[in-house]
Amino acid sequence: MSLKLYNSLSGKLEEFVPFKKNRVGIYVCGPTVYDWTHVGHARTYVDFDIIIRWLKHRGFSVMYIQNITDVGHMREDTGEDKIGKKSAEEKVHPMMLVEKYMREYFQDMDRLDVMRPDISPRATGHICEIIEAVKKLIEKGYAYEINGNVFFDVSKFKNYGKLSKINLEEMAAGSRFEVHPDKRNPEDFALWKKAREGDPFKWQSPWGEGFPGWHIECSVMSTKYLGDQVDIHGGARDLKFPHHENEIAQAEAITGKKPFVKYWLHTEFLTINGEKMAKSLGNYVTVKEALEKYDAETLRFFFASTHYRSQIDYSDKNIEQARRSLESLKNSVVLLKNLKPAREKPKQEEELERDLKKAKEDFEKAMDDDFNTPGALAALFEFSKKLNVFASQNDSINAELKEKILKTFEELGGVLGLKLAEEKKAGGEALEKVIELLIKAREELRKKGDWKASDEIRARLKESGIALNDEKEGTSWKFE
């Protein structure tokens, strides 16, 4: 069966055929690093992690790019740079803020077992390429400069709105667009912005001191590393417009090649109490907070239990259901491991082997159907029921079949980032929580000036093979 995925551009399920045989270039819009990562972000990155794992499982060579936005992402209400605003609030240099939250983001993703991208380009590291791209757009007549600001002229790009299905003529002027006195048309968007007094980031350009617009950053970084045409570009649904729509206009205007992206994939929102989780709404739960209550594997299972294009509601009830479901799968593996080697072949073994084969086929069929993770999990659960029945009727199993089943659980579970065949390690998440609590206790002692007790905690942890590292951003730890 061929791999099919839902292309947001066409609105249809399409067979996946990359530009280059067996090679996939994928770009996913990464975080703006000015605050803690919340579980709404995590839902998107875990879903794309599963997509990439499946592509690799299918034999594709994957090059995965996920950017870091460290300049140019402006607040919709005030027009302020999000990083600049937060750095002023925290009274730290903007780049200190960026470094802090970028490191925290990667630490959160590591704890969720999200594979690191092959390249994590930062916008501030690509200013030269961005300026060159803006110059090309002006030369080609797609952009104009006024008072040090450069805007993309949307009227010059045919089929603007083809991804988001936005009809500009039916929209009230300025109702969905940033208002700026230098714009010719309300729907035009900034490629380069003139720096104001107090702006935290600014670079010299042919148009004076300024900084790039958010949208041009991703167009430049994606094509720099993946070429003029990208196989898969993704992100959360709210990025369709204006971010991804503007990326298409910029990239195709510069290169003249269509499509800029062959397949657009978008994850649905994660809600909390039925409302979209967002920092702007103040209703978010950080990844760190979530991991204080639930283990990482349970959170991954929770995300995988819903299709990436379907809305999922974050609640204690739903996550507890995910925990119990994951535990039931793992219990089936424990039952299997407890079976003794068979002297004679039990009569149900042939049927169990057929069930295993069907489970694997059903799992693969589901994943090839637009990465249908709920269908894939259903295949595993159906087999686990058969395995439970077998274990209840037999106390032994052929060693070769036992190993085959364990490898299948390991292989298919691994696609979802689940360690179904592994024994639970002593400590694990619980150990991490204890260490974090000791670090917090030590920090309180240091604030009180009780250096002797503080040093005692450090020394005892070191004796246990755990090294602490005190930094300006806080204390980190690692196993020695």
C-alpha angles and dihedrals in degrees: 000000000000122000113256128188137182110253111208089203096060096025088228142106107256136185110254112242113159122213090251120039113261092352122106129191112195129181123190122185107247133207131295097232106221101103144015119304112249130208091257088065090043091056090060096045094046090049092052090045088058091047091053092046089053093048089053091046088055090056101259121143103231130201108192122196123185118173131217114223107213100156140022102036102127130196111252094220102047105014090235121144105256092219093046093050094048094045089054090050092050092040094230134122110274092240091052088055091048093049093048097051095038090057091045090051093054091045090053092049091047090054089051089051092242109160115243115250116253088240129015103191119192121219093228089058092059104050093120092054091046092052090050091050092051090049090053092051090052091047091051093050097248096111140040136198126224125172093341094311121112121204134187111238103227092191089067094058115078119221095019105172096036093128100042094032088231115164106207095194091060094050122092111248110271095356094121100019138081110263115231129161093222095058120108091205129019093235094056113107135211122264095170128013128207111242117245126208108283097021106145097219128043137153135187114258139163086269097050132263113340148111137250127271116247097246098053090055094067094043090054098043096045094051093041092061104025103032133245092309124047125200099212130012120180150168141133119318094253090066093066090088129063101348103050093033089056092046090058093049094049098044097044091045091054100042100029087220123128129235103030086188124024098198126026116198124189130185121219123241126278108224134199115210088350095304126108111263109236140149090231089060094046092227100110133125115211121229089242091055091048092050090053088063104031135031118249095246091055090053091050090050089049091055093044092051089073126055112254091242093052127083117251127197119221110221139137089246094054095045092047088053088052091050092052093047092050090048091053091055091049091047089059089055090050090052089051093049091051093057113105123231109276120241090196127026109262111234094239094056096092090052091047090052090052089049090052092051091049092048091054092047092048091047092051092045090053094048091047087055098078093303094297098191096173089056091048091051090048089058091053092048092049090054093045089058090054090046091051091052090049092049091049091055100039136044095198142042138189108275093226093053091045091055091046092054092047091050090050092052089047094047099044094037088051090059087062093040092251123136097213097157098044125100110242107257119234109259102004112145091358091057091050091052091050091051091049090050091051090050090052091048090050091050091054090050091051091051088054091048094245094142095161094060090041092054090046091059091049091049094048091049090049090053087055092052097260118125123200123210118197113209135166090260093051140278122314128187140203140177112260 
